[in-house]
Amino acid sequence: MLAAMTPKISPDGNAGIAARGASVLLQNYRPQPIALVRGQGCRVEDADGNRYLDLMGGIATAVLGHCHPKLVRALEDQAKRLWHVSNLFTTEPQIALAERIVRHSFADRVFFCNSGAEANEAALKLARRWHRDRGDDRFEIVAFEGGFHGRTLFTVSATGTPAYWKGFEPLVPGIRHAPYGDLAATEALLGDATAAILVEPLQGEGGVRPAPDGFLRGLRELADANGCLLLFDEVQTGIGRTGTLFAYEQSGVAPDVMTLAKALGGGIPIGAMCASERVAGALVPGTHASTFGGNPLACACACAVLDVLIEDGVLEHGRRMGAFLGEQLGKLAARLGDAVVETRGAGLLRAVELREPAAGVVDRCREQGVLVITAGERVVRLAPPLIVEQSELEEGLAVLEKAIAAG
Ligand SMILES: Cc1ncc(COP(=O)(O)O)c(C=O)c1O
């Protein structure tokens, strides 16, 4: 463990806090045995005063690290002005955020919600409704094996890994899954009832698997030929994670709808469904809503996230760090030989697929002061904040290499 750098801020310590949680929280998570109490930049500290290098960024969420001064200021300024009044009134922060998303993407209109699942739920509902408004009762969704889209019933039904939905059946009907990357198999599932194709440009939870070259373009062509909509789930890949502001930019095609969450708020809960003008009109007043959607605090913070990424050069810095990380992981894999199956990913969303289960590597990294996560049983995932420095990546990779070698 790293030496304690600052005094403890919780009298209970890691074990005491975990024990309290075990008695009152629903036991649907299996948290690591540390309670994090504060963070700054790419470092976080636990309740025993141990410090860690955070190379997982709150599962690809803390895109500007922890307590970035400009995000703290944006939140403080908004906190002194207006917190919440609902969508029965117009509030400016959500308009300012939508303006930024529209300026920097294919989208013409944005709906705000609170999470990735809700953003995808809205996208799926929009797809059905859009067809319905054309006198057409298309309702089927074609999604992909290994995909992950959230935990609401519609989104978990669209999720292409049975472990996420086993025991919750009956699922939402009409969802079909093709192997990720297989255009011929996708085409075979499309028909007169298809409302939309839903796909991640790079599968995050499914093991950090980038779409094969030409796959997204092929899906665009299939969707156009069939007459269904194309929905890109950029909840994990969006907001600079793969080297461009949105991953779809690297494919040369745009979807009809893109969903965002995770990094959009830099750690504040917010989701967004971003649609082209052609399809956005499907959701007229009364068809869809969210009490907290467009909340001024969340939107003010998300505006600051985009401003720092774009105007302060963090997006460009993250792209450089992503290229460095990819290169270094390749060398690490070569040195480790048989223990590593492959390294893959894009930008600052990268993975090492191991021959053995990855949980032990995650534990050994944490014990040496570095936080990483899995993405499937044998995959170690790295999703550091975009502000990460080369020296921090070097420090983390040295720990990761030893942790894999010790397996
Ligand atoms: C691609 C993708 N879509 C949707 C979700 C669900 O997001 P949330 O947990 O915010 O509902 C996730 C979460 O990991 C995700 O990675």
The ligand as a Gaussian input file, in Angstrom:
#p B3LYP/6-31G(d) Opt

LIG

0 1
 C      -22.366000       1.312000     -23.602000
 C      -23.185000       1.488000     -22.365000
 N      -24.488000       1.757000     -22.478000
 C      -25.264000       1.948000     -21.405000
 C      -24.761000       1.836000     -20.126000
 C      -25.646000       2.034000     -18.941000
 O      -25.349000       3.264000     -18.347000
 P      -25.895000       3.572000     -16.871000
 O      -25.204000       2.630000     -15.943000
 O      -25.526000       5.017000     -16.663000
 O      -27.360000       3.365000     -16.881000
 C      -23.395000       1.549000     -19.956000
 C      -22.813000       1.408000     -18.626000
 O      -21.785000       0.828000     -18.432000
 C      -22.591000       1.365000     -21.107000
 O      -21.284000       1.085000     -21.015000

